[in-house]
């Protein structure tokens, strides 16, 4: 199995704010998150109905995730995203692949 850790954050957003949320998450990834140790990748998904954005981030380890979440610059982007949407982040590990 893979050794990476995945953070999946489902953000519920008003449709008229979805574009602003995607722009903010994209900016935060480019400016801050991708420079953190252990960063592997981020994929942003926007629902067709405008009601959700999914942020799928992969990290080398759980310790790297914890360190990123503790970073004040990452926390700032999280607060700004919370002003636009309701977030539900969870950490996952791959347990099976078919």
CORZI-V800908 format. One record per residue. SS is DSSP state (~ for helix, > for strand, _ for the rest). PHI is phi in whole degrees, -180 to 180 (999 if undefined). D_LAST is the distance of its C-alpha to the last C-alpha in whole Angstrom. Layout:
ss | phi | d_last
SS | PHI | D_LAST
SS | PHI | D_LAST
This chain:
ss | phi | d_last
_ | 999 | 12
_ | -65 | 13
_ | -103 | 17
_ | -75 | 17
> | -114 | 18
> | -116 | 18
> | -108 | 20
> | -113 | 20
> | -117 | 23
> | -96 | 24
> | -112 | 27
> | -87 | 29
> | -142 | 32
_ | -67 | 35
~ | -53 | 34
~ | -72 | 37
~ | -107 | 36
~ | -59 | 32
~ | -61 | 34
~ | -65 | 35
~ | -66 | 33
~ | -60 | 30
~ | -62 | 33
~ | -65 | 34
~ | -64 | 30
~ | -65 | 30
~ | -62 | 34
~ | -61 | 33
~ | -66 | 30
~ | -67 | 32
~ | -82 | 35
_ | -127 | 34
~ | -61 | 30
~ | -68 | 29
~ | -92 | 32
_ | -76 | 31
_ | -59 | 30
_ | 88 | 26
> | -64 | 25
> | -112 | 22
> | -167 | 22
> | -133 | 22
> | -123 | 21
> | -107 | 23
> | -121 | 22
> | -115 | 25
_ | -69 | 25
_ | -66 | 27
_ | -85 | 29
_ | 82 | 30
_ | -89 | 30
> | -145 | 27
> | -130 | 26
> | -113 | 22
> | -109 | 23
> | -110 | 19
> | -116 | 21
> | -113 | 19
> | -132 | 22
_ | -68 | 22
_ | -155 | 23
~ | -64 | 24
~ | -62 | 27
~ | -65 | 27
~ | -62 | 26
~ | -61 | 29
~ | -65 | 31
~ | -64 | 30
~ | -64 | 31
~ | -85 | 34
_ | -70 | 35
~ | -58 | 38
~ | -69 | 37
~ | -67 | 34
~ | -60 | 35
~ | -62 | 38
~ | -65 | 35
~ | -64 | 33
~ | -65 | 37
~ | -64 | 37
~ | -66 | 34
~ | -64 | 35
_ | -70 | 38
_ | -104 | 36
> | -154 | 33
> | -95 | 32
> | -102 | 29
> | -141 | 26
> | -84 | 25
> | -144 | 22
> | -100 | 21
> | -130 | 17
_ | -125 | 15
_ | -70 | 11
_ | -117 | 11
_ | -162 | 7
_ | -142 | 4
_ | -125 | 0
